[in-house]
Amino acid sequence: MRWSMQKAEAVETTDFKKDTTTKGAPKADKAFSPRFGIVYKIFTNTAVFASYSNSFSVNKGTDVFGNALAPSFIDQYELGIKNDFINGALSINLTAYRIINNNLAQTAAFAADGITPNNNTAFQELTGQTTSDGIELDISGHPLKGLDIIAGYSYNNMRYTKTPDTKGSYVEGERLVGTPASTANGSAFYSFDKKLKGFKIGASVFYTGDRFAGWNNTKGQAQNYSRLIPVSGFTTIDISAGYSFKNISLLAKVSNIANTFNYYVHENYSINPIAPRQFIGTIRYRF
């Protein structure tokens, strides 16, 4: 059990019509944050665990009327299993989780008049309860001398689960914009020995799955079509090579070697293209 208190700076509100700026009083959010966990070793190299934690997150910015937002309280449940193989040289962990944000803060869809689209990310709104159900698989180790590997896969179903019944509230059961169902990564690095001692090569693969851009749909919205825009998944590959000698380290890297074209998506129809193929070189000297 933990008692937490977080303070937020005073919020400044500008009235552009009167050309004035007022500063409200700073606010403090406080609450008990219980945390529980248990680990049980069922075999020599296998353990199961379960945990629960509650926390709260201070929400920055204000609503469209200049009022400070209440914090978001978050409940997290986890259940998993940890396994070690090859005398500890390889570790595989599998975790299932549920995360409930009891009042998610997002960029407000409209300005104070309820009509004008809002493009100011400082204006936020509490949109209701969201639930994330997912699994995570993590693999790490060094099964061979000089070889290090890291890999992971995550599935996450993040959707609205409890929202107000008023017009303009988000639709329960709908996946949130910008949250891919699946993500994965894998990296392997090999460090040479003997004659090539100091040389290191590696490759990494990153996958981001299908997701939605645009805006989530709302109850009673004026549009007679879905505001969600499907965006396909993408994969990028990086390769690197390095050399270290005494206090000097050299590193050369090519990221996104296939020059894959895709987007990072955010709220409010905001998208950014992912970085194209890049060549990076660094020299480091350690004193």
C-alpha positions in Angstrom: 0.0 0.0 0.0 1.4 3.4 -0.9 0.2 6.9 -0.4 1.0 9.1 -3.4 0.7 12.8 -4.1 1.7 14.6 -7.3 1.6 18.3 -7.8 0.9 20.1 -11.0 2.0 23.6 -11.9 -0.6 26.4 -12.0 -2.4 26.5 -15.4 -2.3 29.7 -17.5 -5.5 30.5 -19.4 -5.4 33.1 -22.2 -8.4 35.1 -23.4 -7.4 36.2 -26.9 -10.4 38.5 -27.3 -9.4 40.5 -24.2 -5.7 39.9 -24.7 -5.3 38.8 -21.1 -3.7 35.8 -19.4 -4.7 34.5 -16.0 -2.9 32.0 -13.8 -4.9 29.6 -11.6 -3.8 28.0 -8.4 -1.6 24.9 -8.5 -3.4 21.6 -7.8 -2.3 18.5 -5.9 -3.6 15.0 -6.6 -3.3 12.4 -3.9 -4.5 8.8 -3.4 -3.7 5.4 -1.9 -2.0 3.1 -4.5 -2.1 -0.5 -3.4 0.2 -3.0 -5.0 0.3 -6.8 -4.4 2.3 -9.6 -6.0 3.2 -13.2 -5.6 5.9 -15.5 -7.2 5.9 -19.2 -6.9 8.7 -21.5 -8.2 7.1 -24.6 -9.5 10.2 -26.2 -11.0 13.9 -25.4 -10.8 13.9 -23.2 -13.9 10.2 -22.2 -13.9 8.3 -19.7 -11.9 4.8 -18.3 -12.1 3.7 -14.9 -10.9 0.6 -12.8 -10.4 0.3 -9.1 -9.4 -2.1 -6.2 -9.0 -1.3 -2.6 -8.9 -3.3 0.6 -8.7 -1.8 4.0 -9.6 -2.9 7.4 -10.8 -1.6 9.7 -13.5 -1.7 13.5 -13.3 -3.3 14.9 -16.5 -1.5 17.9 -17.9 -3.2 20.7 -19.8 -6.8 21.8 -19.2 -10.3 21.3 -20.6 -11.5 23.7 -23.3 -12.9 26.0 -20.6 -9.5 26.3 -18.9 -10.2 24.0 -15.9 -7.6 21.6 -14.6 -8.3 17.9 -15.2 -8.9 15.3 -12.6 -6.2 12.5 -12.5 -6.8 9.2 -14.2 -6.8 6.1 -11.9 -5.3 2.9 -13.4 -5.7 -0.7 -12.3 -3.3 -3.3 -13.7 -3.5 -7.1 -13.4 -0.8 -9.5 -14.5 -0.4 -13.2 -14.7 2.7 -14.9 -16.2 5.4 -17.6 -16.3 9.1 -17.3 -16.4 11.4 -20.0 -17.8 15.2 -20.4 -18.0 16.9 -22.8 -20.3 20.4 -23.9 -21.2 21.6 -23.3 -17.6 20.3 -19.8 -17.6 21.7 -18.8 -21.0 18.2 -18.4 -22.5 15.1 -16.8 -20.8 11.5 -17.0 -22.1 8.8 -15.1 -20.3 5.0 -15.0 -21.1 2.7 -12.5 -19.5 -1.0 -11.9 -19.8 -2.4 -8.6 -18.5 -5.4 -6.3 -18.2 -5.0 -2.6 -17.7 -8.1 -0.5 -16.9 -7.8 3.3 -17.2 -10.9 4.5 -15.4 -10.9 7.9 -17.1 -8.5 8.4 -20.1 -7.5 11.9 -21.0 -7.2 12.7 -24.7 -7.0 15.7 -26.9 -10.4 17.4 -26.9 -12.2 16.9 -30.2 -13.9 20.3 -30.2 -13.3 23.8 -28.9 -15.5 25.4 -26.2 -18.4 26.0 -28.7 -18.7 22.3 -29.3 -18.5 22.8 -33.1 -15.1 24.1 -34.0 -12.5 21.2 -34.4 -9.8 21.5 -31.8 -6.1 21.3 -32.9 -4.5 22.4 -29.7 -3.1 19.4 -27.8 -3.1 21.4 -24.6 -6.8 21.2 -24.5 -7.8 17.7 -23.1 -10.9 15.9 -22.2 -11.7 12.9 -19.9 -13.2 10.4 -22.3 -14.3 7.5 -20.1 -13.0 4.1 -19.2 -10.6 2.1 -21.5 -9.5 -1.5 -21.1 -6.3 -3.1 -22.5 -6.2 -6.9 -22.6 -3.0 -8.4 -23.9 -0.2 -10.8 -23.9 3.6 -10.3 -24.1 6.3 -12.8 -25.0 9.9 -11.9 -24.2 13.0 -13.9 -25.2 16.5 -13.0 -24.2 19.8 -14.7 -23.8 23.2 -15.7 -25.2 22.8 -19.3 -26.4 26.3 -19.3 -28.0 29.5 -17.7 -27.0 29.5 -14.1 -28.4 25.9 -14.2 -29.5 23.2 -12.1 -27.8 19.6 -12.2 -28.8 16.5 -10.2 -27.7 13.0 -10.8 -29.2 9.5 -9.9 -28.2 5.9 -10.0 -29.3 2.9 -8.1 -27.9 -0.8 -8.3 -28.6 -3.0 -5.5 -27.2 -6.7 -5.0 -27.5 -7.3 -1.4 -26.2 -10.8 -0.2 -26.5 -13.4 1.9 -24.8 -15.4 -0.1 -22.2 -17.4 2.5 -20.3 -18.3 6.0 -21.6 -21.2 8.4 -20.9 -24.5 8.0 -22.7 -24.5 11.6 -23.8 -24.1 12.7 -27.4 -20.5 13.1 -28.4 -19.2 10.4 -26.1 -17.0 7.7 -27.6 -18.4 4.3 -28.7 -18.0 1.4 -26.2 -16.1 -1.6 -27.7 -14.3 0.4 -30.3 -10.5 0.1 -30.5 -8.6 3.4 -29.8 -7.0 5.3 -32.6 -3.2 4.7 -32.9 -3.1 1.4 -31.0 -1.8 -1.5 -33.1 -3.1 -5.0 -32.2 0.3 -6.6 -32.7 3.9 -5.4 -32.4 7.1 -7.4 -32.5 10.9 -7.0 -32.4 14.0 -9.1 -32.7 17.7 -8.4 -32.4 20.8 -10.5 -32.7 24.4 -9.3 -32.1 27.6 -11.3 -32.4 30.9 -10.2 -30.9 34.0 -11.8 -32.5 36.8 -13.3 -30.6 40.5 -14.1 -31.1 41.8 -12.6 -34.4 38.7 -10.4 -35.0 38.4 -9.4 -31.3 36.7 -6.1 -31.0 34.4 -6.4 -34.0 30.7 -6.7 -33.5 27.8 -7.1 -36.0 24.1 -7.1 -35.6 20.7 -6.9 -37.1 17.3 -5.8 -35.7 13.7 -6.3 -37.0 10.7 -4.2 -35.9 7.1 -4.8 -36.7 4.1 -2.6 -36.1 0.7 -4.1 -36.9 -2.5 -2.7 -38.4 -4.1 0.2 -36.6 -6.5 3.1 -37.1 -5.8 6.7 -37.8 -8.4 9.5 -37.8 -10.8 10.0 -34.9 -12.8 7.4 -32.9 -16.5 7.5 -33.6 -18.9 9.1 -31.1 -22.5 8.6 -30.1 -24.9 10.6 -32.2 -22.2 12.0 -34.5 -23.2 14.0 -37.6 -21.2 11.7 -40.0 -23.0 8.8 -41.4 -19.7 7.0 -42.0 -16.9 5.7 -39.8 -14.3 8.3 -38.9 -11.7 5.5 -38.5 -9.0 5.2 -41.2 -7.4 1.8 -41.5 -3.6 1.9 -41.7 -1.6 -1.2 -42.7 1.2 -2.6 -40.7 4.9 -2.4 -41.6 8.3 -3.9 -40.9 11.7 -2.3 -40.8 15.2 -3.8 -40.6 18.4 -2.3 -39.2 21.9 -3.6 -39.6 25.0 -2.4 -37.8 28.7 -3.1 -37.4 31.2 -1.8 -34.8 34.7 -2.0 -33.7 36.2 -1.2 -30.3 39.9 -0.8 -29.5 41.0 0.4 -26.1 39.2 3.7 -25.5 37.9 4.2 -29.1 34.6 2.8 -30.4 33.4 3.0 -34.0 29.8 2.2 -35.1 28.2 2.1 -38.5 24.5 1.6 -38.9 21.9 1.4 -41.7 18.3 1.8 -40.5 15.2 0.8 -42.5 17.4 -0.8 -45.1 14.4 -1.6 -47.4 13.3 2.0 -47.3 9.9 1.0 -46.1 7.2 3.7 -46.4 4.5 3.9 -43.8 3.2 6.2 -41.0 3.0 6.8 -37.3 -0.5 7.8 -36.5 -1.9 10.0 -33.7 -5.2 11.6 -32.7 -7.1 14.1 -34.7 -6.1 12.8 -38.2 -2.5 13.5 -37.4 0.1 11.3 -39.1 3.9 11.4 -39.6 5.9 9.3 -42.1 8.4 6.9 -40.5 12.0 7.7 -41.1 13.4 6.6 -44.5 16.6 4.6 -45.0 19.4 6.3 -43.0 23.2 5.8 -42.8 24.6 6.6 -39.3 28.2 6.6 -38.2 29.5 7.4 -34.7 33.0 7.7 -33.1 33.3 7.6 -29.3 36.3 8.1 -27.2 36.1 7.2 -23.5 38.5 9.0 -21.1 
